[in-house]
Amino acid sequence: MEATYDTDTIRLMTFFENATNVGVKDCFVEEESNTAYFIVEEGKAGLAIGKNGANIKRVENLMKKNVKVFEFSADIATFVKRLIPQVLEVTVKNGNGKVEIEIKVDKNDRPVVIGRDGKNLKLYKELLQRNFKVDDLIIK
């Protein structure tokens, strides 16, 4: 699935870049939770968040949306670890023209990673699909 942006998403990306002085690689807006997810350039997540979260708080107030920031990495395993901090181990499987990622998490962290009604898992799959063409994310 190729990441395509509507004009509202492009406006959000531009606004975020101007407000934080950090380049945005990808942006995904979830309307039901009123949350904007931004994938920022590698090494720039701290700059985007700002001291004590000042930049994010300002952006959230102006956008009237919750904002979540994730740091990009060209290495898919590193990106997964940045996306899901509870991950203990990442295995990338390439086969039959499909890319699958298996992650190992502590038994106690599983509910947090999956989220209510699988909401977090769907988000992670969407972001991995958009940025790395990953077909499936499996939690072990």
The first five atom37 places (N, CA, C, CB, O) and aatype in JSON, in Angstrom:
{
  "aatype": [12, 6, 0, 16, 18, 3, 16, 3, 16, 9, 1, 10, 12, 16, 13, 13, 6, 2, 0, 16, 2, 19, 7, 19, 11, 3, 4, 13, 19, 6, 6, 6, 15, 2, 16, 0, 18, 13, 9, 19, 6, 6, 7, 11, 0, 7, 10, 0, 9, 7, 11, 2, 7, 0, 2, 9, 11, 1, 19, 6, 2, 10, 12, 11, 11, 2, 19, 11, 19, 13, 6, 13, 15, 0, 3, 9, 0, 16, 13, 19, 11, 1, 10, 9, 14, 5, 19, 10, 6, 19, 16, 19, 11, 2, 7, 2, 7, 11, 19, 6, 9, 6, 9, 11, 19, 3, 11, 2, 3, 1, 14, 19, 19, 9, 7, 1, 3, 7, 11, 2, 10, 11, 10, 18, 11, 6, 10, 10, 5, 1, 2, 13, 11, 19, 3, 3, 10, 9, 9, 11],
  "atom_mask": [
    [1, 1, 1, 1, 1],
    [1, 1, 1, 1, 1],
    [1, 1, 1, 1, 1],
    [1, 1, 1, 1, 1],
    [1, 1, 1, 1, 1],
    [1, 1, 1, 1, 1],
    [1, 1, 1, 1, 1],
    [1, 1, 1, 1, 1],
    [1, 1, 1, 1, 1],
    [1, 1, 1, 1, 1],
    [1, 1, 1, 1, 1],
    [1, 1, 1, 1, 1],
    [1, 1, 1, 1, 1],
    [1, 1, 1, 1, 1],
    [1, 1, 1, 1, 1],
    [1, 1, 1, 1, 1],
    [1, 1, 1, 1, 1],
    [1, 1, 1, 1, 1],
    [1, 1, 1, 1, 1],
    [1, 1, 1, 1, 1],
    [1, 1, 1, 1, 1],
    [1, 1, 1, 1, 1],
    [1, 1, 1, 0, 1],
    [1, 1, 1, 1, 1],
    [1, 1, 1, 1, 1],
    [1, 1, 1, 1, 1],
    [1, 1, 1, 1, 1],
    [1, 1, 1, 1, 1],
    [1, 1, 1, 1, 1],
    [1, 1, 1, 1, 1],
    [1, 1, 1, 1, 1],
    [1, 1, 1, 1, 1],
    [1, 1, 1, 1, 1],
    [1, 1, 1, 1, 1],
    [1, 1, 1, 1, 1],
    [1, 1, 1, 1, 1],
    [1, 1, 1, 1, 1],
    [1, 1, 1, 1, 1],
    [1, 1, 1, 1, 1],
    [1, 1, 1, 1, 1],
    [1, 1, 1, 1, 1],
    [1, 1, 1, 1, 1],
    [1, 1, 1, 0, 1],
    [1, 1, 1, 1, 1],
    [1, 1, 1, 1, 1],
    [1, 1, 1, 0, 1],
    [1, 1, 1, 1, 1],
    [1, 1, 1, 1, 1],
    [1, 1, 1, 1, 1],
    [1, 1, 1, 0, 1],
    [1, 1, 1, 1, 1],
    [1, 1, 1, 1, 1],
    [1, 1, 1, 0, 1],
    [1, 1, 1, 1, 1],
    [1, 1, 1, 1, 1],
    [1, 1, 1, 1, 1],
    [1, 1, 1, 1, 1],
    [1, 1, 1, 1, 1],
    [1, 1, 1, 1, 1],
    [1, 1, 1, 1, 1],
    [1, 1, 1, 1, 1],
    [1, 1, 1, 1, 1],
    [1, 1, 1, 1, 1],
    [1, 1, 1, 1, 1],
    [1, 1, 1, 1, 1],
    [1, 1, 1, 1, 1],
    [1, 1, 1, 1, 1],
    [1, 1, 1, 1, 1],
    [1, 1, 1, 1, 1],
    [1, 1, 1, 1, 1],
    [1, 1, 1, 1, 1],
    [1, 1, 1, 1, 1],
    [1, 1, 1, 1, 1],
    [1, 1, 1, 1, 1],
    [1, 1, 1, 1, 1],
    [1, 1, 1, 1, 1],
    [1, 1, 1, 1, 1],
    [1, 1, 1, 1, 1],
    [1, 1, 1, 1, 1],
    [1, 1, 1, 1, 1],
    [1, 1, 1, 1, 1],
    [1, 1, 1, 1, 1],
    [1, 1, 1, 1, 1],
    [1, 1, 1, 1, 1],
    [1, 1, 1, 1, 1],
    [1, 1, 1, 1, 1],
    [1, 1, 1, 1, 1],
    [1, 1, 1, 1, 1],
    [1, 1, 1, 1, 1],
    [1, 1, 1, 1, 1],
    [1, 1, 1, 1, 1],
    [1, 1, 1, 1, 1],
    [1, 1, 1, 1, 1],
    [1, 1, 1, 1, 1],
    [1, 1, 1, 0, 1],
    [1, 1, 1, 1, 1],
    [1, 1, 1, 0, 1],
    [1, 1, 1, 1, 1],
    [1, 1, 1, 1, 1],
    [1, 1, 1, 1, 1],
    [1, 1, 1, 1, 1],
    [1, 1, 1, 1, 1],
    [1, 1, 1, 1, 1],
    [1, 1, 1, 1, 1],
    [1, 1, 1, 1, 1],
    [1, 1, 1, 1, 1],
    [1, 1, 1, 1, 1],
    [1, 1, 1, 1, 1],
    [1, 1, 1, 1, 1],
    [1, 1, 1, 1, 1],
    [1, 1, 1, 1, 1],
    [1, 1, 1, 1, 1],
    [1, 1, 1, 1, 1],
    [1, 1, 1, 1, 1],
    [1, 1, 1, 0, 1],
    [1, 1, 1, 1, 1],
    [1, 1, 1, 1, 1],
    [1, 1, 1, 0, 1],
    [1, 1, 1, 1, 1],
    [1, 1, 1, 1, 1],
    [1, 1, 1, 1, 1],
    [1, 1, 1, 1, 1],
    [1, 1, 1, 1, 1],
    [1, 1, 1, 1, 1],
    [1, 1, 1, 1, 1],
    [1, 1, 1, 1, 1],
    [1, 1, 1, 1, 1],
    [1, 1, 1, 1, 1],
    [1, 1, 1, 1, 1],
    [1, 1, 1, 1, 1],
    [1, 1, 1, 1, 1],
    [1, 1, 1, 1, 1],
    [1, 1, 1, 1, 1],
    [1, 1, 1, 1, 1],
    [1, 1, 1, 1, 1],
    [1, 1, 1, 1, 1],
    [1, 1, 1, 1, 1],
    [1, 1, 1, 1, 1],
    [1, 1, 1, 1, 1],
    [1, 1, 1, 1, 1]
  ],
  "atom_positions": [
    [[0.85, -1.19, 0.0], [0.0, 0.0, 0.0], [0.88, 1.24, 0.0], [-0.96, 0.01, 1.22], [1.67, 1.44, 0.92]],
    [[0.74, 2.03, -1.0], [1.5, 3.27, -1.13], [0.87, 4.34, -0.25], [1.57, 3.74, -2.61], [-0.35, 4.46, -0.18]],
    [[1.72, 5.11, 0.43], [1.2, 6.18, 1.29], [0.76, 7.34, 0.4], [2.28, 6.65, 2.32], [1.57, 7.95, -0.29]],
    [[-0.53, 7.64, 0.44], [-1.05, 8.78, -0.3], [-1.64, 9.76, 0.7], [-2.12, 8.35, -1.35], [-2.21, 9.37, 1.72]],
    [[-1.48, 11.03, 0.4], [-1.9, 12.06, 1.34], [-2.97, 12.95, 0.72], [-0.7, 12.9, 1.77], [-2.87, 13.34, -0.44]],
    [[-3.99, 13.25, 1.52], [-4.97, 14.22, 1.08], [-4.47, 15.61, 1.49], [-6.39, 13.91, 1.69], [-3.45, 15.73, 2.17]],
    [[-5.19, 16.64, 1.09], [-4.72, 18.01, 1.36], [-4.66, 18.31, 2.86], [-5.61, 19.02, 0.66], [-3.78, 19.04, 3.31]],
    [[-5.6, 17.76, 3.63], [-5.57, 18.0, 5.08], [-4.32, 17.39, 5.71], [-6.82, 17.41, 5.74], [-3.7, 18.01, 6.58]],
    [[-3.94, 16.2, 5.28], [-2.75, 15.55, 5.83], [-1.49, 16.32, 5.44], [-2.65, 14.09, 5.34], [-0.59, 16.48, 6.25]],
    [[-1.44, 16.8, 4.21], [-0.29, 17.59, 3.77], [-0.2, 18.88, 4.57], [-0.39, 17.91, 2.26], [0.89, 19.31, 4.95]],
    [[-1.34, 19.5, 4.85], [-1.35, 20.7, 5.69], [-0.82, 20.41, 7.08], [-2.77, 21.28, 5.78], [-0.02, 21.17, 7.63]],
    [[-1.27, 19.28, 7.67], [-0.8, 18.88, 9.0], [0.71, 18.66, 9.01], [-1.52, 17.61, 9.46], [1.4, 19.1, 9.93]],
    [[1.22, 17.98, 7.98], [2.66, 17.72, 7.9], [3.45, 19.04, 7.8], [2.98, 16.82, 6.68], [4.46, 19.22, 8.48]],
    [[2.98, 19.93, 6.96], [3.65, 21.22, 6.79], [3.59, 22.03, 8.08], [3.02, 22.0, 5.64], [4.58, 22.64, 8.49]],
    [[2.42, 22.04, 8.72], [2.27, 22.76, 9.98], [3.22, 22.21, 11.04], [0.82, 22.68, 10.48], [3.89, 22.97, 11.73]],
    [[3.28, 20.87, 11.15], [4.15, 20.23, 12.13], [5.62, 20.57, 11.86], [3.95, 18.71, 12.11], [6.37, 20.87, 12.78]],
    [[6.02, 20.51, 10.58], [7.41, 20.83, 10.21], [7.74, 22.27, 10.57], [7.63, 20.59, 8.7], [8.82, 22.55, 11.09]],
    [[6.83, 23.2, 10.28], [7.07, 24.61, 10.58], [7.1, 24.87, 12.08], [6.0, 25.47, 9.93], [7.88, 25.7, 12.55]],
    [[6.26, 24.18, 12.84], [6.16, 24.41, 14.28], [7.34, 23.81, 15.05], [4.86, 23.82, 14.82], [7.74, 24.34, 16.08]],
    [[7.91, 22.7, 14.53], [8.96, 22.0, 15.27], [10.34, 22.09, 14.6], [8.59, 20.56, 15.45], [11.34, 21.73, 15.22]],
    [[10.4, 22.56, 13.37], [11.65, 22.59, 12.59], [12.24, 21.19, 12.39], [12.68, 23.49, 13.27], [13.46, 21.03, 12.33]],
    [[11.37, 20.2, 12.29], [11.79, 18.82, 12.07], [11.04, 18.27, 10.86], [11.54, 17.93, 13.34], [9.82, 18.43, 10.75]],
    [[11.76, 17.62, 9.94], [11.15, 17.05, 8.76], [10.29, 15.84, 9.09], [0.0, 0.0, 0.0], [10.64, 15.04, 9.95]],
    [[9.16, 15.71, 8.4], [8.23, 14.6, 8.61], [8.35, 13.64, 7.44], [6.76, 15.11, 8.75], [8.25, 14.03, 6.28]],
    [[8.58, 12.36, 7.75], [8.66, 11.32, 6.72], [7.27, 10.8, 6.36], [9.54, 10.17, 7.19], [7.0, 10.51, 5.19]],
    [[6.39, 10.67, 7.37], [5.06, 10.13, 7.14], [4.12, 10.68, 8.2], [5.07, 8.58, 7.16], [4.53, 11.01, 9.31]],
    [[2.86, 10.78, 7.83], [1.84, 11.25, 8.76], [0.59, 10.42, 8.53], [1.54, 12.78, 8.57], [0.19, 10.15, 7.4]],
    [[-0.01, 10.01, 9.63], [-1.22, 9.19, 9.57], [-2.19, 9.73, 10.59], [-0.9, 7.67, 9.83], [-1.85, 9.84, 11.77]],
    [[-3.4, 10.07, 10.16], [-4.4, 10.63, 11.06], [-5.49, 9.6, 11.3], [-5.0, 11.94, 10.48], [-6.06, 9.04, 10.36]],
    [[-5.77, 9.35, 12.57], [-6.83, 8.44, 12.96], [-7.98, 9.29, 13.49], [-6.33, 7.39, 14.04], [-7.9, 9.87, 14.57]],
    [[-9.05, 9.34, 12.71], [-10.16, 10.24, 13.03], [-10.92, 9.84, 14.3], [-11.11, 10.3, 11.87], [-11.3, 10.7, 15.08]],
    [[-11.13, 8.54, 14.49], [-11.96, 8.11, 15.63], [-11.34, 8.46, 16.98], [-12.2, 6.62, 15.56], [-12.06, 8.74, 17.94]],
    [[-10.01, 8.46, 17.06], [-9.36, 8.84, 18.32], [-8.81, 10.26, 18.28], [-8.22, 7.86, 18.64], [-8.22, 10.75, 19.24]],
    [[-9.03, 10.94, 17.13], [-8.57, 12.32, 16.94], [-7.07, 12.44, 17.22], [-9.36, 13.28, 17.84], [-6.64, 13.33, 17.95]],
    [[-6.29, 11.52, 16.63], [-4.86, 11.48, 16.86], [-4.11, 11.55, 15.54], [-4.47, 10.21, 17.64], [-4.48, 10.89, 14.57]],
    [[-3.04, 12.34, 15.52], [-2.15, 12.42, 14.37], [-0.83, 11.75, 14.75], [-1.92, 13.91, 13.92], [-0.23, 12.09, 15.77]],
    [[-0.39, 10.81, 13.94], [0.87, 10.1, 14.16], [1.88, 10.61, 13.15], [0.68, 8.55, 14.05], [1.62, 10.6, 11.95]],
    [[3.04, 11.06, 13.63], [4.07, 11.59, 12.76], [5.32, 10.72, 12.86], [4.4, 13.06, 13.12], [5.77, 10.38, 13.96]],
    [[5.87, 10.35, 11.7], [7.17, 9.67, 11.65], [8.16, 10.77, 11.25], [7.17, 8.43, 10.62], [8.08, 11.32, 10.16]],
    [[9.1, 11.07, 12.15], [10.06, 12.15, 11.9], [11.4, 11.57, 11.48], [10.22, 13.04, 13.14], [11.66, 10.38, 11.63]],
    [[12.26, 12.43, 10.96], [13.58, 12.02, 10.49], [14.39, 11.4, 11.62], [14.33, 13.21, 9.89], [14.19, 11.7, 12.8]],
    [[15.31, 10.54, 11.23], [16.14, 9.83, 12.2], [16.95, 10.81, 13.04], [17.07, 8.84, 11.48], [17.57, 11.73, 12.53]],
    [[16.93, 10.58, 14.34], [17.69, 11.42, 15.26], [17.02, 12.72, 15.64], [0.0, 0.0, 0.0], [17.62, 13.52, 16.36]],
    [[15.8, 12.95, 15.18], [15.13, 14.24, 15.41], [13.9, 14.16, 16.32], [14.73, 14.82, 14.09], [13.21, 15.17, 16.49]],
    [[13.62, 13.0, 16.89], [12.41, 12.86, 17.72], [12.46, 13.78, 18.93], [12.24, 11.41, 18.17], [11.46, 14.41, 19.27]],
    [[13.61, 13.85, 19.59], [13.75, 14.71, 20.77], [13.53, 16.17, 20.43], [0.0, 0.0, 0.0], [12.9, 16.91, 21.19]],
    [[14.04, 16.59, 19.29], [13.87, 17.97, 18.84], [12.4, 18.25, 18.53], [14.73, 18.24, 17.6], [11.89, 19.33, 18.83]],
    [[11.72, 17.27, 17.94], [10.3, 17.44, 17.61], [9.45, 17.54, 18.88], [9.8, 16.27, 16.74], [8.51, 18.34, 18.94]],
    [[9.79, 16.74, 19.88], [9.02, 16.74, 21.14], [9.29, 18.02, 21.93], [9.36, 15.5, 21.99], [8.38, 18.59, 22.52]],
    [[10.54, 18.46, 21.95], [10.9, 19.68, 22.66], [11.14, 19.42, 24.14], [0.0, 0.0, 0.0], [10.83, 18.35, 24.65]],
    [[11.71, 20.41, 24.8], [12.02, 20.29, 26.22], [10.73, 20.15, 27.02], [12.84, 21.51, 26.71], [9.82, 20.97, 26.92]],
    [[10.66, 19.09, 27.82], [9.47, 18.76, 28.62], [8.21, 18.64, 27.76], [9.27, 19.82, 29.69], [7.1, 18.87, 28.26]],
    [[8.36, 18.28, 26.48], [7.21, 18.1, 25.6], [6.57, 19.41, 25.15], [0.0, 0.0, 0.0], [5.42, 19.42, 24.72]],
    [[7.32, 20.51, 25.24], [6.76, 21.83, 24.93], [6.25, 21.93, 23.49], [7.8, 22.91, 25.18], [5.16, 22.44, 23.25]],
    [[7.04, 21.44, 22.53], [6.63, 21.53, 21.12], [5.36, 20.73, 20.87], [7.75, 21.04, 20.21], [4.45, 21.21, 20.19]],
    [[5.3, 19.53, 21.4], [4.13, 18.67, 21.18], [2.89, 19.28, 21.81], [4.38, 17.26, 21.76], [1.83, 19.28, 21.2]],
    [[3.02, 19.79, 23.03], [1.87, 20.42, 23.7], [1.35, 21.6, 22.88], [2.25, 20.89, 25.12], [0.14, 21.77, 22.72]],
    [[2.28, 22.41, 22.37], [1.88, 23.57, 21.56], [1.18, 23.12, 20.27], [3.11, 24.45, 21.22], [0.14, 23.66, 19.89]],
    [[1.76, 22.12, 19.62], [1.17, 21.6, 18.37], [-0.2, 20.99, 18.65], [2.11, 20.55, 17.72], [-1.13, 21.2, 17.87]],
    [[-0.33, 20.23, 19.74], [-1.63, 19.63, 20.07], [-2.69, 20.7, 20.31], [-1.5, 18.73, 21.31], [-3.82, 20.57, 19.85]],
    [[-2.32, 21.76, 21.02], [-3.28, 22.84, 21.28], [-3.7, 23.55, 20.0], [-2.67, 23.86, 22.25], [-4.88, 23.86, 19.82]],
    [[-2.77, 23.79, 19.1], [-3.1, 24.48, 17.86], [-3.86, 23.59, 16.88], [-1.83, 25.0, 17.2], [-4.75, 24.06, 16.17]],
    [[-3.5, 22.31, 16.84], [-4.16, 21.39, 15.9], [-5.47, 20.84, 16.45], [-3.23, 20.23, 15.57], [-6.31, 20.36, 15.69]],
    [[-5.66, 20.92, 17.76], [-6.83, 20.34, 18.42], [-6.91, 18.83, 18.16], [-8.13, 21.03, 17.93], [-7.98, 18.27, 17.96]],
    [[-5.71, 18.18, 18.17], [-5.6, 16.73, 18.01], [-4.52, 16.23, 18.96], [-5.28, 16.34, 16.53], [-3.61, 16.98, 19.33]],
    [[-4.63, 14.96, 19.35], [-3.54, 14.32, 20.07], [-2.42, 14.06, 19.06], [-4.0, 12.99, 20.77], [-2.7, 13.77, 17.9]],
    [[-1.18, 14.16, 19.49], [-0.06, 13.97, 18.58], [0.88, 12.91, 19.16], [0.7, 15.3, 18.34], [1.24, 12.96, 20.34]],
    [[1.26, 11.96, 18.33], [2.24, 10.93, 18.7], [3.38, 11.02, 17.69], [1.59, 9.48, 18.72], [3.15, 11.12, 16.48]],
    [[4.6, 10.98, 18.2], [5.79, 11.1, 17.34], [6.61, 9.83, 17.44], [6.64, 12.34, 17.74], [6.89, 9.34, 18.54]],
    [[7.01, 9.3, 16.28], [7.89, 8.15, 16.21], [9.08, 8.52, 15.35], [7.16, 6.89, 15.65], [8.95, 9.29, 14.39]],
    [[10.24, 7.97, 15.68], [11.46, 8.28, 14.93], [11.7, 7.22, 13.87], [12.67, 8.37, 15.88], [11.6, 6.03, 14.13]],
    [[12.01, 7.67, 12.66], [12.24, 6.78, 11.53], [13.63, 6.15, 11.64], [12.09, 7.54, 10.2], [14.54, 6.73, 12.24]],
    [[13.78, 4.98, 11.06], [15.07, 4.35, 10.87], [15.01, 3.55, 9.58], [15.46, 3.43, 12.09], [14.0, 2.91, 9.28]],
    [[16.09, 3.6, 8.8], [16.13, 2.84, 7.55], [16.2, 1.34, 7.84], [17.33, 3.27, 6.7], [15.78, 0.54, 7.01]],
    [[16.71, 0.97, 9.01], [16.75, -0.43, 9.43], [15.39, -0.8, 10.02], [17.9, -0.68, 10.46], [14.94, -0.19, 11.0]],
    [[14.75, -1.78, 9.43], [13.38, -2.13, 9.82], [13.29, -2.61, 11.27], [12.83, -3.19, 8.89], [12.32, -2.3, 11.96]],
    [[14.28, -3.37, 11.74], [14.26, -3.86, 13.12], [14.36, -2.7, 14.11], [15.4, -4.86, 13.36], [13.66, -2.68, 15.13]],
    [[15.22, -1.74, 13.82], [15.36, -0.56, 14.68], [14.08, 0.26, 14.67], [16.56, 0.32, 14.22], [13.65, 0.76, 15.71]],
    [[13.46, 0.4, 13.5], [12.21, 1.14, 13.4], [11.12, 0.48, 14.25], [11.76, 1.22, 11.93], [10.37, 1.17, 14.95]],
    [[11.03, -0.85, 14.21], [10.03, -1.57, 15.0], [10.28, -1.34, 16.49], [10.06, -3.08, 14.67], [9.33, -1.15, 17.25]],
    [[11.54, -1.36, 16.91], [11.86, -1.14, 18.32], [11.52, 0.28, 18.76], [13.35, -1.42, 18.58], [11.13, 0.5, 19.9]],
    [[11.65, 1.24, 17.85], [11.28, 2.62, 18.16], [9.76, 2.79, 18.18], [11.9, 3.59, 17.15], [9.23, 3.6, 18.94]],
    [[9.1, 2.04, 17.35], [7.64, 2.1, 17.25], [6.98, 1.43, 18.46], [7.16, 1.44, 15.96], [6.0, 1.93, 19.0]],
    [[7.53, 0.29, 18.86], [6.98, -0.5, 19.96], [8.09, -0.72, 21.0], [6.4, -1.88, 19.45], [8.87, -1.67, 20.87]],
    [[8.18, 0.14, 22.0], [9.29, 0.05, 22.96], [9.31, -1.24, 23.78], [9.22, 1.22, 23.9], [10.36, -1.6, 24.31]],
    [[8.19, -1.94, 23.9], [8.13, -3.16, 24.71], [8.76, -4.37, 24.01], [6.69, -3.47, 25.05], [8.86, -5.44, 24.62]],
    [[9.18, -4.22, 22.76], [9.72, -5.34, 21.99], [11.04, -5.82, 22.57], [9.91, -4.94, 20.52], [11.93, -5.02, 22.86]],
    [[11.16, -7.14, 22.75], [12.4, -7.74, 23.23], [13.25, -8.23, 22.06], [12.09, -8.88, 24.19], [14.48, -8.17, 22.11]],
    [[12.58, -8.73, 21.01], [13.29, -9.33, 19.89], [12.49, -9.12, 18.61], [13.55, -10.84, 20.15], [11.26, -9.23, 18.61]],
    [[13.19, -8.82, 17.51], [12.54, -8.61, 16.21], [13.14, -9.58, 15.2], [12.71, -7.12, 15.73], [14.36, -9.68, 15.07]],
    [[12.27, -10.29, 14.48], [12.71, -11.18, 13.42], [11.99, -10.77, 12.13], [12.41, -12.69, 13.78], [10.76, -10.71, 12.09]],
    [[12.77, -10.5, 11.08], [12.2, -10.13, 9.79], [12.3, -11.35, 8.87], [12.94, -8.89, 9.17], [13.38, -11.9, 8.68]],
    [[11.15, -11.75, 8.31], [11.1, -12.91, 7.43], [10.7, -12.46, 6.02], [10.11, -13.98, 7.97], [9.64, -11.86, 5.83]],
    [[11.56, -12.77, 5.05], [11.27, -12.51, 3.65], [11.05, -13.84, 2.97], [12.42, -11.7, 2.96], [11.95, -14.68, 2.95]],
    [[9.88, -14.05, 2.4], [9.63, -15.3, 1.7], [8.36, -15.24, 0.9], [0.0, 0.0, 0.0], [7.39, -14.59, 1.31]],
    [[8.34, -15.9, -0.25], [7.17, -15.93, -1.13], [6.7, -14.53, -1.5], [6.03, -16.69, -0.46], [5.5, -14.31, -1.69]],
    [[7.62, -13.6, -1.62], [7.26, -12.23, -1.99], [6.55, -11.47, -0.88], [0.0, 0.0, 0.0], [5.99, -10.4, -1.12]],
    [[6.58, -12.01, 0.34], [5.94, -11.35, 1.48], [6.98, -11.04, 2.54], [4.82, -12.23, 2.07], [7.94, -11.78, 2.73]],
    [[6.77, -9.94, 3.22], [7.63, -9.56, 4.32], [6.81, -9.65, 5.6], [8.23, -8.13, 4.13], [5.79, -8.98, 5.74]],
    [[7.26, -10.49, 6.53], [6.58, -10.63, 7.82], [7.56, -10.27, 8.92], [6.04, -12.08, 8.02], [8.75, -10.56, 8.84]],
    [[7.03, -9.63, 9.94], [7.85, -9.29, 11.1], [7.27, -10.0, 12.3], [7.9, -7.75, 11.32], [6.08, -9.88, 12.61]],
    [[8.12, -10.74, 12.99], [7.73, -11.38, 14.23], [8.39, -10.62, 15.37], [8.13, -12.89, 14.26], [9.6, -10.38, 15.35]],
    [[7.59, -10.23, 16.34], [8.16, -9.56, 17.5], [7.89, -10.38, 18.74], [7.58, -8.14, 17.66], [6.85, -11.03, 18.87]],
    [[8.84, -10.35, 19.65], [8.69, -11.06, 20.91], [8.55, -10.01, 22.0], [9.9, -12.03, 21.19], [9.39, -9.12, 22.14]],
    [[7.47, -10.12, 22.77], [7.24, -9.19, 23.89], [6.97, -9.99, 25.16], [6.04, -8.24, 23.58], [6.56, -11.15, 25.09]],
    [[7.22, -9.38, 26.28], [6.94, -10.0, 27.57], [5.44, -10.28, 27.68], [7.43, -9.1, 28.74], [4.62, -9.51, 27.17]],
    [[5.11, -11.35, 28.34], [3.69, -11.75, 28.48], [2.85, -10.63, 29.1], [3.58, -13.02, 29.34], [1.7, -10.43, 28.71]],
    [[3.42, -9.91, 30.05], [2.69, -8.83, 30.72], [2.49, -7.61, 29.82], [3.43, -8.41, 31.99], [1.57, -6.82, 30.05]],
    [[3.34, -7.45, 28.79], [3.24, -6.3, 27.88], [2.32, -6.55, 26.68], [4.61, -5.92, 27.39], [1.97, -5.62, 25.96]],
    [[1.94, -7.8, 26.47], [1.1, -8.13, 25.3], [-0.16, -7.28, 25.19], [0.7, -9.58, 25.36], [-0.42, -6.74, 24.12]],
    [[-0.95, -7.13, 26.28], [-2.17, -6.33, 26.16], [-1.9, -4.87, 25.76], [-2.93, -6.36, 27.48], [-2.68, -4.27, 25.03]],
    [[-0.8, -4.32, 26.24], [-0.44, -2.93, 25.91], [-0.07, -2.82, 24.43], [0.74, -2.44, 26.8], [-0.48, -1.88, 23.75]],
    [[0.69, -3.79, 23.94], [1.13, -3.77, 22.53], [-0.06, -3.96, 21.6], [2.18, -4.86, 22.28], [-0.17, -3.29, 20.58]],
    [[-0.96, -4.88, 21.95], [-2.12, -5.16, 21.09], [-3.15, -4.03, 21.19], [-2.77, -6.5, 21.48], [-3.69, -3.61, 20.17]],
    [[-3.41, -3.55, 22.39], [-4.37, -2.46, 22.57], [-5.8, -2.97, 22.6], [0.0, 0.0, 0.0], [-6.08, -4.11, 22.24]],
    [[-6.7, -2.1, 23.05], [-8.11, -2.46, 23.12], [-8.65, -2.71, 21.71], [-8.92, -1.35, 23.82], [-8.48, -1.89, 20.82]],
    [[-9.29, -3.85, 21.53], [-9.83, -4.28, 20.24], [-8.76, -4.33, 19.15], [-10.96, -3.35, 19.8], [-9.08, -4.19, 17.97]],
    [[-7.49, -4.53, 19.53], [-6.41, -4.61, 18.55], [-6.04, -3.28, 17.91], [0.0, 0.0, 0.0], [-5.41, -3.26, 16.86]],
    [[-6.44, -2.18, 18.54], [-6.23, -0.85, 17.97], [-4.75, -0.53, 17.74], [-6.84, 0.21, 18.87], [-4.38, -0.06, 16.66]],
    [[-3.91, -0.79, 18.74], [-2.48, -0.5, 18.6], [-1.84, -1.37, 17.54], [-1.77, -0.7, 19.94], [-1.02, -0.9, 16.75]],
    [[-2.22, -2.65, 17.52], [-1.67, -3.58, 16.54], [-2.01, -3.12, 15.11], [-2.2, -5.0, 16.79], [-1.16, -3.17, 14.23]],
    [[-3.25, -2.69, 14.9], [-3.65, -2.18, 13.58], [-2.82, -0.96, 13.19], [-5.16, -1.82, 13.57], [-2.4, -0.83, 12.04]],
    [[-2.59, -0.06, 14.15], [-1.78, 1.13, 13.89], [-0.36, 0.74, 13.49], [-1.75, 2.04, 15.13], [0.16, 1.25, 12.5]],
    [[0.27, -0.16, 14.25], [1.63, -0.58, 13.94], [1.71, -1.22, 12.56], [2.14, -1.56, 15.0], [2.64, -0.96, 11.8]],
    [[0.72, -2.06, 12.24], [0.7, -2.7, 10.92], [0.58, -1.66, 9.82], [-0.47, -3.7, 10.83], [1.27, -1.74, 8.8]],
    [[-0.28, -0.68, 10.03], [-0.48, 0.39, 9.04], [0.82, 1.17, 8.81], [-1.59, 1.35, 9.49], [1.2, 1.41, 7.67]],
    [[1.49, 1.57, 9.89], [2.72, 2.35, 9.76], [3.83, 1.53, 9.11], [3.17, 2.86, 11.14], [4.6, 2.06, 8.31]],
    [[3.93, 0.24, 9.45], [4.94, -0.62, 8.83], [4.63, -0.85, 7.35], [5.03, -1.96, 9.57], [5.53, -0.9, 6.52]],
    [[3.36, -1.0, 7.03], [2.94, -1.18, 5.64], [3.3, 0.05, 4.81], [1.41, -1.46, 5.56], [3.83, -0.07, 3.7]],
    [[3.01, 1.22, 5.34], [3.24, 2.47, 4.61], [4.72, 2.77, 4.42], [2.59, 3.61, 5.34], [5.1, 3.32, 3.38]],
    [[5.55, 2.43, 5.4], [6.96, 2.8, 5.35], [7.89, 1.7, 4.84], [7.4, 3.22, 6.69], [8.96, 2.01, 4.32]],
    [[7.5, 0.44, 4.98], [8.39, -0.66, 4.6], [7.71, -1.75, 3.78], [8.97, -1.27, 5.83], [8.34, -2.77, 3.5]],
    [[6.45, -1.58, 3.4], [5.72, -2.59, 2.62], [5.68, -3.93, 3.34], [6.36, -2.75, 1.24], [5.81, -4.98, 2.7]],
    [[5.51, -3.9, 4.66], [5.42, -5.12, 5.47], [4.01, -5.69, 5.33], [5.76, -4.84, 6.97], [3.03, -4.96, 5.44]],
    [[3.93, -7.01, 5.09], [2.64, -7.66, 4.91], [1.96, -8.02, 6.21], [2.8, -8.89, 4.08], [0.73, -7.94, 6.31]],
    [[2.74, -8.42, 7.23], [2.11, -8.84, 8.47], [3.05, -8.61, 9.66], [1.7, -10.31, 8.39], [4.27, -8.65, 9.52]],
    [[2.45, -8.38, 10.81], [3.16, -8.22, 12.07], [2.61, -9.26, 13.03], [3.01, -6.76, 12.65], [1.42, -9.29, 13.31]],
    [[3.5, -10.12, 13.51], [3.08, -11.23, 14.38], [3.71, -11.05, 15.75], [3.48, -12.6, 13.77], [4.9, -10.8, 15.88]],
    [[2.88, -11.19, 16.77], [3.35, -11.05, 18.15], [3.51, -12.43, 18.76], [2.38, -10.17, 18.99], [2.58, -13.24, 18.74]],
    [[4.69, -12.69, 19.3], [4.97, -14.0, 19.94], [5.09, -13.8, 21.43], [6.27, -14.65, 19.37], [5.32, -14.76, 22.17]]
  ]
}
